[in-house]
Amino acid sequence: MNQILRIIAKLLSIFGRFWIKYINRPLYKSCLGYCGKNVDLRLYRNPGMLSHVYMYDNTNIYHGFRFISVTGKFIMKKNSGAAAGLTVITGNHQRVMGKGFKELSGNHIDDIEKDVVVEEDVWLGANVTLLSGVTIGRGATVGAGSVCIKSVPPYAVVIGNPAKVVGFNFIPEQVIEHELALYAPEERLPIDLLEKNYKKYLVDRVSEIKSFTKI
């Protein structure tokens, strides 16, 4: 009997992998608003409004993805990816004088919806949450469990709830060298913007960052 059960379990495991790889994932990808080349979408929760999700070339979102939206879009640009447990929320309930909150939240008429954008070459760690209107800048890294309530500058490293900049993946001169190999001249970020962000978010905040990270 035990041997029969083991055989059944093995067959079910094989069937499960086949189902996910050749049926589930292609089905999810066919529902996307846009699907580029080499897209890996492992959606094991409510698919939601997948027609409002746009995934460009060489992108991935691993299992546990939750997309909560009514009209907003989620856009992930090329060469970016997310670990397990990504949550994206494009809406934001607002208060209206003279009306109770429950009168509004049920029908979403008064919701404020803003797109969420992940630029190129971004990595989102496990269980990251991106809230309405946030843009994650090119080359950024968002640490596991972070909740982004504000946009993240290019190449920044952010952690926490709410997420804060604690560093950069490259200094400005290295970004220039990095982008020479990856982007056309008209697509590269200007050095003055990179230097401005580096000073604003890192150099001028060293004491705050040390306190935040308890270094």
N, C-alpha and C positions, 0 to 999 in steps of 0.2 A: 504493500500500500504506500509506504513512504517513497519508494522508488517511483511509483506512478505519480505521486504528488509533485516530486521534484521535476519530473519530465513535463508535467502540466505547467508548473511555475516557469520553467525555462522557455516553453513555447509561448506562454503569455508575455514574458519579457521580450522575446524576439518580435512578437506581434506588436507590442507596445512601441518598440523602437522604430519598427517599420511604419506604424501609423503616424508617429510624430514626424518622422523625416520626410515621408513621401505623400502624406495627406494633410496633416494639421498645418505644418509650416507653409507649404505651397498655398493652402487655402487662405491663411492669414495674410500672406504677402499679396495675394490677388485682391484683397480688400483695401489695400493701402491707397491713399490719395496719389502717391508716387512711389515707385519701387525701382531703384537703380540696380546696378550689377553687383553681384556678390553680397547680397543682403542676407543677414541671419537674424530672423525674428522668432524668438521662442516665447510665445505668449500662452501662458497657462492659466490666466485669469480672464475675467469678463473682457471680450474683445472691444467692447465700447464702440467709439466712433472712429474706427480704423480708417475710414475714408478721409479723416482730417489729419492723418499721420503721414508725413513725407520723409522717406528714408533714401538717401542718395548713395552713390557707389561706396562699397567697402565699409558698410556700417553694420552694427549689431546691437540688438537689445536682448539680453538673456532672460530667463524665465522669471515670472512674477511681475511682469510689466503691468501697471495700472494707468490707464489714461482716462481722466475725468474731465469731460468737456461737453458743451452744448453746441457752440459755434466756433470755438477757438481751434487753432491748428498747432500741431507739434512738428517741428522741422528739424531733422538731424542731417547735417551736411556731411560730405564725403570724408572717409577715413576716421570717423568718430565711433565711439562705442559705449555701451553701458553694461555694467555687471548686473547680477540678479537683483530684483526688487525695486526697479525704477518706478517712481510715481510722478506723473505729470498732471498738473491741474491748471487749466486755462481760465477758469471762471473765478469770480470773487463776488460774494453776496454783498450788497450794499443796503444801508438803512435808508428808509424814506419816512419823512415826518408824517404823522397821522396814520401810519399803517404798522401793524404788528409784524415782527420778523417772519413769523410762520405764514402770514398772508403772502409774503414775497418769495420766500425760499422754495416753496412748493412748485411754482410755475416757471421760475427762472426769468420772468419777463424783465425784471429790473437788475439782473446780473450784469456785471461788467466782464466781458470776455476779451482777453488779450493773448496773442500767439506766444508760444514758448519756442525759442530757437537755440539749437546747439550748433555752433560753427564748426569748421573743419578741424580735424586732428585733436579732438577732445576725448578725454576719458572720464567717465562717471563711475565712481566706485559703487559698491553694493549698498542697496537701500537708500539711494539718494532721492530727494524730493525737489522738484522744480515747480515753483509757483507762478501764477499768472504774470505774463509780461516779461519774464526773465530771458535774457540772452546770455549764453555761456560763450565767452570769446574764444577765438581760434587758439588751439594749442593748450588750453587750460586743463587742469586736473581738479576734479571735485572729490574730496575724500569720502570714504564710506560713512553712511548715516547722516550726511550733511543735508540741510534744508536751505535751499537758495531762495531768498525772498527778494534779492536784488541782482542785477546783472553782474557778470564776472568779467574783468578785463582780460585781454588776450594773454595767454601763457601764464596766467596766475595759478597758484595752488590755493584752494580754499577748503576749510574744514569747519565743522560745528553747526549749531542750531541757535540762531541764524548763522549761516556760513559767512566766514570772514577770510580775507586774504592773509595768508601766513608766509607767503613766499612766491617765487616765480620759478618755472622750469628752466629758463635760461635768462641770462642778463641780456640787455638790448643788443649788444654787438653779436652775441651768439644767435639771437633770433634772426638777425640779418643774414648771417651765414647759413642758418638752418633753412630759411625761406628761399635762398638762392637755388637750393637743390629741389625745392618742391613746388614753387609757384612761378607763374609768368610775371614779368616785371610790373605789369599793371595791377596784379593781385597782391603784391607784397605790401606789408605794413610799413609805414614811414618811421624812420628812426626817431623823429621828434615825438611822435605819439608813444612809442615804446619807452623812451626815456622819461616822458612826463608821467606815464603810468607807474613806472618803476619807482620814481621818487615819491609820488603821491601815495601809493599803496604799500610801499615797503620801507624805503629810506626814512621817510618822515613819520613812520609808525613803529619803529623798532621797539621802543619801550612798551607800547600797547600790545604788540605781537608777543613779546617775551612774557608779559603778564597773562595773556590769553592762553598761550600754550604751556605756561608754567615751566619755561626753560630756566 
